[in-house]
Amino acid sequence: MELFKLILVQLTGEEVKVDDRNVIVKKIGEKLKGQRYFLVLDDVWVHEQGLWNDYFNTLMGLNETKGSWCLVTTRLVPVANAVSRPLKMNDGPYFLGKLPDNECWSILKEMVIAGEEAPTELEAIKNQILRKCDGLPLAAKLIGGLLVNNVKEKWKSIVEEGLLDEDQDEIEQILKVSFDHLSPASVKKCFAYCSIFPQDTKLGEDELIQHWIAEGFVLPDRKNTRMMEETGGEHLRILLQSSLLEKVAYEGSTYYKMHDLVHDFAKSILNPQSSNQDRYLALHLYEEMVENVRRNKAASIRSLFLHLGGGISADMNMLSRFKHLHVLKLSGYDAIFLPSSIGKLLHLR
């Protein structure tokens, strides 16, 4: 149903407040009636065959007008196979190759010089950069983000000293160098913190910056000339410019998210063997909260995102066990008053 919700949002530009699948599908049919459409589903991970059968059967029943197209992209072969079966594609899924060097170069130049003529400093390292991109658009974007945040005089040394290790995975190596060059140091903490959210999580600008402030990553200006929110906004700009975060539109609003490979790298920074993993762990379900209390990990957790939907009955007195909690977000909590246990959380910001 969520997929049909997204389709309706794109068709109407408005938030969908209905949770009835039949109503949503009917509204999509009304919007598409008599029209041909081109639907794009990008970076899909769902491979359950039954879901795709139902999806395409529903989609084909919405509109009898011939000539419509649905393009699905994925990095997973099982997903591609599941999508192709209900469509009875004789040739199966189409596998894309890597980008040619000229297209990778265009992506990088757009990041670095935005339509201007390439300076000699960039042309001098073109071949080395393209070897490291290896036809991967994400690599081109990351290297472009790395260069644009450094002065031209440093470009050659960054590429030669940081990006020419042939034994390391291209994307992982570029991410490591990009992370090492983030400045000020607080931006690194903000970046790593984003990995506590599940992959593909979309966060609003104000929400994300408030999380960073609550965790103490964004501090007051020593000269008191800038608000912490302004500093947080600058940190967000640096991460966007570095392609470590990306801007997405959803239901008419702007959000920020991580590419899944970037998310994996950010999560690796919070080493599972270190206490940081517990310190910056975000819990999203009541069952996870109970489990962390049982394992005596509650006292170390700083962020708690608790979803209580679906008629879950929860003992909210357990919140008092999270003694060092800085950030608490309750969703689906329909009580009139907040639980008294919140009063014992002295570090909430």
N, C-alpha and C positions, 0 to 999 in steps of 0.2 A: 504493500500500500504506500510506503514511503516514496517509492519511485514515481508512482502516479501523482502523488502530492507534488513532487518536484516538477513534474511536467506541467501540472496545472498552474503552479507558481510562475513558471516561465511564460506560459500562455497569457496569464492575466496580469502579472506584475504585482500581485497582491498576496498577502499571507493567507494560507488555507487553514481555516479554523475547524473544518469538518473532519471527523475521524471515520466516517462511514465510506468504505471502499466503493460501494455501488454509486453513491452520490457523487464522489470524486470522478469516477470513470464516466458517468453520465455528463458531467460538466465538461470534461475533456472532449467527449463526442460532440457536444453542442458547439464547442469552439472550432473543432476541426471539420465540421460538416461541410461536404462539398469542396474541400480544399486538399491540395497535395502538401505534404510536409516533409521536412528533412530533420530527423531527430538524431542527436549525437549524445551517446552515453560514453563518457571518457573515463579511463583508468578504472575499469570495473574489476571487482574482486570476487563477486558472488558466483559460485559454480554449481549450485543445486539445480539439477535438471528440471525438476518439477516447477520451480519458480520461473524459469525461462519459458517453459512450455505455456504456463498460465499467462505470462506477460505478453508473449507474441500472439497467443490466441485472442487475448483481450484487445490488443492493439489492432489486429486485423479486423476485429468486429466493430471497431469504432467508426470506421470510415470506408465506404465502398469505392471511393474515388481511387483509381489506379495511378501509379507513378510515384507513390510516396517511398521514402527511404529511411532506414534506421542504421546508423553507423555506431558500432560498439568497439571501443579500444580497450585492450588489457595487456598486461605483461605476463599473464598466466595461461599456459596452453590448455589446462582443463576448462577454464572459463571460455576460451575461444571455441573449444569443441562443443561445450554445452549450448552456446549461443547458436552455433551453426546447425545443430540437429533439427530443431523445430522449423527452421527455414528451408530445410532440405537442400542445402548448398552442395552441389555436386563436387566442387573443388575444395570444399572445406574452408577454414579461415585463411585469410591472407596475412602472410608474415612480412612485416616491414623490415627493411634493412637499416643500416646506420645512415646518418645524414652525410652527404658529401662535404668535403672540406669547405667549399665556398659558402654553404648554408651555415655551418658552424661558425665560420668567420663573421658572417652577417649578424648572427645572434650576439656574438661577443662584442662586435663593434657598436651595435645598438646600445649595449649595456654601458660601454666605456666612453664613447664619443658622441652618441646620439645624432648621427647624420653628418657630423663634421668630417673633414679629411683626416685620415689616420696619421698620427705623428710618426716620425722616424723611430721613436723609442718603441712603438707598438709593432711597426713593420719588422723591426730587427729581431723580434722574438716570435714572429708569426708561425714559422715552421715548428718550433718547439711546442707552442701552445696547441696547434692542431694535432700534433702527435699525442699529446696528453688528452685532448678532447675525444679522440678515437670515435668520432661520429656520434657522440652522445650530447643531445641538446642541454641536459642538465649540467654536464661538465662545462659546456661553453658559458652557460649563465653564471655558474659559480666562479669560474675564472674571471669572467667579466666583472662580477661583483667584487672580487678580491682586488682587481687592478684599479677599479674606479675609486676605491676607498684608500688608495695609496698614491703618493706623488709619482710622476712619470720616471723620475730618477731612480726609483726603487724597483720598477717593473722587472728589469732584467735579472736582478739579484733574487727577487721573489720566485721567478720562474726557474732559474737555474739552480738555486739552492733548495727550493722546496718541492718542485713538481717533476723532477726528472728521475725519481726512483722507479725503475722498471719493474721491480718485484712487488710493488704495492698496488692494490686495486685503485683504479683511476679516481673514482668518485670519493672513496675513503681518503685518499691522499689529499685531494683538493679540499675536502671538508676540513681535514686536520690543519692544513695551512691557513684556510679561511678563518678557522676558529682561533688559531694562534695569533692572527693579525687583528683580531677584534680589539678595539680600544674605545673608551677606557675599559678596565678590567671588569667593571660591573656589568658591561654588556654581555660578557661571557656567562655570568651567572644568570642573567635574564634569558639567554638562549637555552642553556641547559635546563632551566626550570620548565620551559615549554614542553619538555618531553614527559612530564608527569601526566599529561593529558593523553587519552587514547589517540591513536593515529586518526587523522582526518578530522580532528576536532576543530571547529571554527570558533574563534574568540573575537569579541568586539574589542575595539581599541581601548575604551575606558576600562573595561573589565580586565584586560591583560595588564595594563599599566597599574591598576589598583592592586592586582596580585603582586606585582614586582615591588611596589611600595610597601605593602603589608609584610613581605618577606624580608625587607631591609636591604634589597638590592639597589634601590634608588634612594639616595640620601639627599638631605637639604643642601642647597648651595652654600658654601662657606661664607660667601659675601652676601647671601640672602637676596640675590638679584633675580633668581629664577624659582618658580614653583617646582615642586617635585614632579608634578604632572608634565611640565614642560621638559624636564630632564628625561622622564620616561618616554615621552614622545620622540625625543632625539634618539634614544636607544632603539626604539621601534624603527625609526627611519634607517638607522645603520644596518639593522638586521634585514630590512627589506632591500636596501641597496646592495647588500651582500648576497642576496637570493637565499638567505637562510630562513627567511619567512616569505610567504607569498600572500598577495591580496586577492580575495575572492568575493564575488557578489552572491548573496543568498537572500531570497525573499525581499528584494529591494534595499538591502542594507549591505554595508561593507564589513567584512570579517578578515581575520588573518589565520593562516594555518601553515603547517610544515609539510613539505614533500615527505613521503614515507621513508625514503632513504636518508634524508636529513634528520628525521625523527629518530631513526635507529641510531644514527651517529650521536645525536644529542643525549639519547638514553645511555649510550655506552660511557659518556663522560661521568654520569652518576654511577660509578663503578659498583656493581652488585656486592663486591667484597668490602666496600667501605661503608661507613655510617651514613654517608650522604644519601644513599639509596633510601634509607628509612626516614631521614630527616626531611626530604623533599618528596615523599611518597604521597600521592593523592588517592584517596579512596572514593569510589563512586557508588558503591552499593552497601546497604545495611549489613549484608552478610560479611562483607570484607571488614567492616568496622568490628563486628563481633569477633572475627578471626584474629584481628590484630590485638584486641584486648586480651584474648585467650593466650596469645603468644607473648604478652607483656611488651608489645612494641608501641603501645598507644602513646606513651610519654615522649617518644622521640619524634612523632609525626607533627609536621608544621601546617599541612594543608589538608582539609577534609571537605570533600564534595560529596554530599550524601543525597541520594535519590530515594524517596520513600513512596513512589507511585505504586499503583496496582494494589492498593488496599493493604500494604505491608504494615504490620503492627510492630512498633519499635520501642525499645526501652531507652528513652533519650537520656536517662540518668547516666548512661555509660559515657556521655560526652565529657563528664568531669574527669575521666581517666586520661584524656588528651591534654595534659597539663601545659604543654608548650605550644599549643595550637595558635597559629597566627591568622589563618584564613579558614573561615567556616562558611560553607554555602549549602543551604537546605532547599531542596526542591521537592514538590509533592507533599510538603508538610502542611496539612490543612487545619492545624490547631489554632485557636484564637490567640493563645498566649505562648510565648517562647518558654521552653523548659527551664526550670530554675537552675539546672546544672550548668547552664551557659554562664551564670554569674561567677562560677569558679574558674573560668578560663581567663586568667588575668592578662595573658599576652595577646588576646585578640586585638586586631588593629582595624 
